[in-house]
Amino acid sequence: MEIRFSYSVLASLFDGALPSVKELEHLLTLHSFEVTSVLEDKNDSYITIDILPNRAHDCLGYYFLAKEISVLTGITLKPLPFEKKESSAGVEVTFPSVTVSTPLCRRYISRRINSVSVGESPAWLRDALLTMGQKSINNIVDATNYVMWITNQPLHAFDAAKVVDSAITIRFAKKGESILTLDGKRIELDTTTLTIADPDGPLAIAGVKGGVRAEITRETSDIILESANFDSVSVRKASQKIGIRTESSKRFEHEISPELAALGMDFVTDLILKVGGSGETRISDVVDVYANKDESRSIILSPERVNRILGTEFSDKDITEILDRLDFKVDREGESYQVQIPSERIDIQIEADLIEEVGRVWGYDKIKGTPLSLWGMEPNLGKNYFYRAKIEDILVNSGFSQIEMYSLVPKGDIEIENPLAEDKNFLRNNLKDGVLLALRHNAQYGDLLGVPRVKVFEIGTIFKKSAERVSFALGIRNTKLYRGKEKESVELKNILNFLAEKLGIPEEKLASYTEVLESEEGVIAEIGFEELIASLPNPSSYKDVLRVESPTHRFVSLSPFPFISRDIALFVPEGTEKELIEKSIVEEGGFLLVRQTLFDVFEKEGKMSYAYRLAFQATDRTLTDTEINNIMKRVTARLEGNPGWQVR
Amino acid sequence: MHIEKIQRNGHLHPLTLIIRDLLEIFISLGFSIAESPELESEHYNFDVLNIPKNHPARDMQDTFWIKGRKDTVLRTHVSNTQVRYMENNKPPLRIVYFGKVFRSEATDATHEAQFRQFEALAVGEDITLGNLKWTLELFLKKLFGENAEIRIRPGYFPFVEPGLEADVACFKCAGRGCGLCKHTGWIEVLGAGMVHPKVLEAGGIDSTKWRGFAFGAGWERIAMLKYGIDDIRLFSSGDLRLVNQF
C-alpha cells in the first residue's frame, strides 16, 4: 500500500539528524519497504513508500515507521512527546458509561474532558497536518488526527453535551436507523453495521465515520474522547457496504493492536490540554472496556535454524544484536531464545517471521548466493509437455504460427459469477472459435505480414461441463495474396497426416480424435489432445525437445495506422537474380515500405516474370495515395533503369 | 523500416520462447514440470497457501467465481500447484509450473484479466535463502543477459516467509531513471521466498525437517521486458503481427 510520508515530520521524531532522503530511500528499500517515489517542494520532501500488507498493522503510523528507520540507522528515537495525565484532582468529572455489546469491538477507551476551548490549532500543528496531507479542522479534531497519523491509532472526539447521558453503547444498528455523517451524507444503516450510539441512536459508524449530531463545534465546551479497536473484517465490510473509506477505516481494516488504544488516549489527552486547555479544564478517569486483553507474545527462536534457513553463519551475538535493535526483548533458553514480540508487530506470529526480521535487517544483499545441490536424476517433464513441445516444433517447422487466444469468451458451458465484461462471461469450451477469429483477423493483414496463407495453431485448455481439458486446434486460410493451386483443406489433411507420421500413430487414429470444419473463412481442425497423448508411448528421455534459439531482437511496435498495398510486376531476362530485384525495390521503397512479398512467378518466352505485393505503412500517420504513388514511380523508374527489365 | 523475411518456416509464440529458455536452466537444475488446473477450488487456491477467508488478498473484486459452483474459482496464481504436488510427492522435490491465471482487473496495455505466470518450487533438507538467491541470479541472467544487475529486497506473499522481491536494473536507462522503471532505476521482475511452514504442513511435509523456496513471475511481463513488447493484450490476440516477429 503506497503511503506518502513527510520527511520533516519523520525527522521531528528523532533525537539526531536523519540521513538524506536518498539514503533513507536506499535503506528502506533494501531492508523494509520499497520507496516508489520522492517529491520535493520548498517546504518539505515527501517519500512515497509501499508499506507491505503485513506491516500495515504498525507502519502506517509515523512513529512505527520511525522505529523501523531507527533500527536501520541506529539513530535514537525521541520518546513520544506526551505525559500521561491522571484525572483532575478534587473535581468529579462524570466519565462516560460505556457498554460494549459485541466482541467485534475489541477495546473501548473513553474519557471526558470538560472546559476545553475549541478554536484554531497552533501553527506547528496546522503545518504538520498540512504536510502529512490532512486538512486542519479545529484544535480538538486536529489533535485526534495528529495522534492518529503518528501512532496509527484512530481517535474520535464527541461533543459531550450532545451525547445523551454521556452513555455510549457499541452496538449493531437497529432496523431503520440512519446517520447523517460529518460530511453531510445520510447513510441508511443495517443490522450488520457496528455503531457507536447513545440512547437517542447512532453517533458514529464504528471505526469508519462520525456523525454530525455530536460534532465538535466552536461552541463545544466538554468533550468525550474515543480510543478504540474494532475487528478488521467488520470495519472493512461496513466501509464497503456504505461506500465510505476514511483514514480511520483504512487503519482498522489492516488490524491494529488493541494495546495501541491506551497509547492513543494518553497522547491525545495531553495534546488536547496543550492546544485547547486552560486552567479551567478538567479530565475524568479513563473508562477502559477490554474484554479479551491481548496477551503478551513470545516466540522461541533457534539461532541454528536462523542460519539453516538463511544460509548464513551468524553468531548468537549477531542475532541478538538485531533483535535488540528491533526492541524485541530476548531471554536465553538453552540453545534458543525466547523473544518478546511488541504488541503492534501483529505480523510476527511464528519463528519464520523472526527469521525474516533477522535476514532483512542484516540485508539480503549481504547474504551470499550458494548453488543448489546437484539433483542427480533426469527431471520428469511429463508426457503432456513432451508431446506438446514436439507438436509445436513439428508445426512450426511446417510453417505454422503458434497463437494463444482468450479463455474468457461470450459463450460456453461454464459461466463466471462476476465477469468483468459482457462478452467475457463464459469459459471457452473449444479452441476452434478462437482459431476462426485469428484466421479472420490475420487474413486482413496478409500483405503486411507477407503471408499468402495464414496457418495457425493453438494448444490450450478448454472447459467442458464435465471437466477442464487440453485441446489442440489448427487453422488455415488463404489471404488475397494466395496464388497457389492447393486447396486449404488439402494442406490441412497433409499436415495432419504428417503429424501422425511424426508421432508414430496411424492417420486414422489421429483422425478419430479430430473434428474438421470448412467454410469460406478457412479450414479448422480441433483435436482431442488428451486422447491423442493417451495413444502415444511414454517418452524415454526429454533431451531433444527443448533446444530453441532464443531471439535477441526486440519487438517492433505495431503501427495503429492503416497500411496501403501496391503490386509491382516485371519481366526480367532469364538468369537475373531475384535478390537484385528485391534489393532495388527495398532501396527505392524506403522506410515506409514495411513488407514485400513475392506472390507470383512464371516464365514466358525466355523471360521471367516476378510479381511483388508491397505494403506501405507509417508509424505516425495515415499514408496518402499521392505519397505512395510517388514512391511507386521511383521504384518503377529504378527497376526500368536495368537493361531488359520491363515493369508491367 | 523494412522487415524482409518471407515466411518459410513458422513461428513459436514469444511466450513459448521464454519458457523454453527458462526450462533449459530448470532442467539443468533438476526441476520437473508439474501441472494443475485453471479451474480450481478455494482450498488449493487460497486456504492451503495461508490465505484465509476475509484476508484482503481474497477480496471479491479480485477473484473470478463460478456460477452455480460453490468454492470454485478461476485460479488467481499458479501457486495452486504447490500443495497439490506436495500432497502426492515426497520431498526432496523440485518443480516448475506455468500457465494461465485470472484476476478481475480492468484491461489496458499492461493489465489483463487473464494472464500467465510461471513459478518454481524446491523443497529439501538443506535448502537455504542463499540457494534461492543463487537460483534467482542464474535465472535473471539467463533472461536478461550476463551483465544484468540484480537487487533483492523484502517483499510479502502469504505463502512464503521470509518473502522477497527481485528487481533487475533498468536496461533502458541503465539505472538513471525513465518511464519504464518509473524513475526508480529498477524493474520489479520476480516474487520469491522461503516456503511458509504452514504451506509445507498443508502439503503433508514436516516443516521442522524440510524447508524450501519458491519464486515466480508474470510470464507476459518477462516477455514484455525482454523483447520490448508494449501491449499485454497482444499475447492472447492471435495477432501474427506479434508472433511472426519471433
Interface residues (C-beta under 8 A of the other chain):
Chain A: T29 L30 H31 S32 F33 E34 V35 T36 S37 L52 P53 N54 R55 V233 R236 E253 H254 R308 I309 L310 G311 T312 I350 A352 D353 I355 E356 G359 R360 Y364 D365 I367 K368 G369 T370 P371 L372 S373 L374 W375 G376 M377 P379 N380 L381 G382 N384 Y385 A389 E392 L395 V396 N397 S398 G399 F400 S401 Q402 I403 E404 M405 Y406 S407 L408 I414 E415 I416 E417 N418 P419 L420 K424 L427 G434 V435 L437 A438 H441 N442 Y445 L448 L449 G450 V451 V454 K455 V456 E458 G460 T461 F463 E468 Y542 L546 V548 S550 P551 H553 R554 F555 V556 S557 L558 E582 V586 G589 F591 L593 V594 R595 Q596 T597 L598
Chain B: M1 H2 I3 E4 K5 I6 Q7 R8 N9 G10 H11 L12 H13 P14 L15 T16 L17 R20 D21 L23 E24 F26 I27 L29 G30 F31 S32 I33 A34 E35 P37 E38 L39 N54 P56 A57 M60 F64 W65 I66 K67 G68 L74 R94 G99 K100 F102 S104 E105 A106 T107 A113 Q114 A122 G124 D126 I127 T128 L129 G130 N131 K133 W134 T135 L136 E137 R151 I152 R153 P154 G155 Y156 E161 P162 G163 L164 E165 K182 H183 T184 M194 H196 P197 R211 Y227 G228 I229 D230 D231 L234 F235 S236 S237 G238 D239 L240 R241 L242 V243 N244 Q245 F246
